[in-house]
Amino acid sequence: MTTDARPAPDTTAESQPYWDGLREHRLMLQRCTRCLTPRHYPRPMCASCHSLDAEWFEAAGVGTVHSWTVSHHAFHPGFKDATPYTLVTADLDAGVRMVAPLAMPPDQPLSLGAPVVLEYHDVSNELTLPRFRIHE
């Protein structure tokens, strides 16, 4: 049986503070307490020093375009009405790389290194998703 409803992201114990932060319109990221390396996506182990100790910090959500892709084909039937859309990979000033949709038309001119700012898309009272906007 198929459905056209958009799938919601799965949350885990490691990612719950990230999703709670988005719902509060705050970008919460993990940082290793041993070597202070920030990380995104949330996960239990530091890729730099393999420590299991982490803390959460609020990041500004500003950065630059690392790359992007324009999707003309929906990966799920629930996204068919959204095509075409642009997914941006951004290098955030907080020291992590993050992927999110561009909150502008797919014909928006983009360039490597263009400044972006994270904004918050309230899908429901329970779910807020990140997206980027070109920041002039």
N, C-alpha and C positions, 0 to 999 in steps of 0.2 A: 504494500500500500504506500503510495506517495502522497506527499502534502506540499502545498505551495507556501506554507508558513516558513518564515526565515528561521533558521536554527539559532539558538542562543549559545553563547560560549559556555563551556564547562568551567566551573570554578573548583579549585582544590584548596586544601589548607594553606598551601604556599601562596596561592594567588588571591585569596579572599581580600587581604588588605588593599591590593591593587584595584579590584572591582569596587570595593567600598569607597575608596578614594575617588574613583571616577564618578560614582553616584553623588559625591559631595563636591564635584567639579574641582578636584585636586588630583594631580599626578603623583602617585606614591610609588616609589621605586625601592628596590632592595639594595643594600650595600653590605659587603662583607665586613664584619667587625674586626677581623684579624688584619687584612691587608687594605681595607677601605675601597676595594674595587666595586663600583656600582654594577648592577646587572638588571637586565630586562631581556627576556621574560622572567617572571619570578620562578625560582627553583631552589631546592634545598641545599645545593652544594656550590661553592665558589669555583668557577672555572680556572681562576688564577692560582689559588693556594690550596684548594680542596677543603677548606674549612666548612663546617656545618653551621657556623655562627653568623647570623645576619641581623640587620636592623632595617627599619623602614625610614625613608626621608622624603620630604616633599620636594619635587623638582618643578622648575618653571615651565617646562614644556615648550621651550624655544630651541631652534636649531637650524640646520640647513639640509637641503635636498641632497641625498646621496645618489638616489636613482628613483625611477618610477616605471610603471607599466600601465597601459590602458587596456582594460578588459572589455572585450566586445561580446564575450560568451559567458553566460551565467554558469557558475560552478554548481549551483543548486537552483531548483525551480523558483524558490522564494526570492531570488535576486534578479530574475529575468526583467522585471520592470525597471531595474536600476542601471542596466547596461545602456551605453558604455559608461564605465566609471574608471577613475584613476586611483591606483594604490601607490602611495609614496613611501619610500624608505628614507628616513631622516636620521642624521647624526645629531642627537640632542646635546646641548651644552652641558648637560648633567653627566655625559660620558657614556651613554648607551645609544644603540641604534634601535629604532622603532619603526614598525610598519603600520600604516593606517590609511583609510581612504582620504582622498582630497575632497574637501567640502566646497568645491567649485566645479563649474562645468568641465567636462573632459577636454574641451578645446582651449582651456586656460593655458597660455604659454608657460612652459616650465624650462628651467635651466639648472644644471648642476650647481650646487652651492647657493641656490635661491633661499632666502630666509623663510622659515615656516614657524607657525605657532600652533600649538595643540588647542583644539576646542572640544567641547563636550556635546554629544548628541544624546539627549534623553529619549530613549526608545520607549520606556515605561517608567513607572515609579521604582521598579526593581532593577532596571538595566540602563546604564549609560555607556555609550561606546565612544572611543576616541576618534578624532579625525583631524586632519591638518588643513590649514589655510595658509596661503602665501601671505607673508607679512611684509608690507612695504615700509 
